[in-house]
Amino acid sequence: MTSTAMTSVRAAAARNNADWCASVCRSHGIPNTFAETAWHSARRTPPYYPDAVTVRPDAAPADVLPRIDTATPGCSVKDSFATLDLTADGFVELFTAQWIHRPAGTPTRATPALRAEPVTTAAQLHAWQTAWHGGDGSPDVFRPALLDDPSVLVLALHRGEELCGGVVLNRGSGVVGISNLFTTEGSDPAAAWSSAITAATAHFPGLPLVGYEHGDDLTHALAAGFSVLGPLRVWLHDS
């Protein structure tokens, strides 16, 4: 892939991720806005979700910070192109990750070991979120309104009747975002990635897959046929 093509796909991945953040906010009734260089929410977003996502590499702090709540704890910014320096504005780097991409039509490497089934009810979503969190006491992130969003597909991964993992797919900007992929204790991450990819191809044929990962999750994604597009950085307000 040429550098121009990589930049274009990376921009689509950033916008797709902002679309997903917007879907999560809408499910909570939180207003949010897309501007030219960034998506943002003036109200605090649900746990683990940023208050702003840059969607162009030329985004500047002035495009983002006046539009979000930096006065209360928990404010974060997803710097999609790792081009911002927010240290002077009271932020610290929370983590760096890599955007990933899997072209449409790339063959899957193995028959999926897990059965992927759409989550369609509030009870199923509650069980999915509990497994995603690793047990009871999970934060209020994924609400049933998400299941009515036509761009979002929440999948549970099963072996027989056992819930072994899950993943979220969201369609937008000509790509399919793959996020929140998890496995339960003792389950094989490679099997989860294989099943998620096969399901994405079946539900959204002809579209490339994008997302972002770091650490061991990035290693599993690369083994599943994804390639790296470039870094992103998440900033947390040090309050």
Secondary structure, DSSP 4 states (H G I P E B T S, - for coil): --HHHHHHHHHHHHHHHHHHHHHHHHHTT---EE-SSEEE-SSPPSTT--SEEE-STT--HHHHGGGS--SSTT-EEEETTS----GGGTEEEEEEEEEEEE-TTPPPSS--SSEEEE--SHHHHHHHHHHHHTSSS--S---GGGGG-TTEEEEEEEETTEEEEEEEEEEETTEEEEEEEEE-TT--HHHHHHHHHHHHHHHSTT--EEEEE-HHHHHHHHHTT-EEEEEEEEEEE--
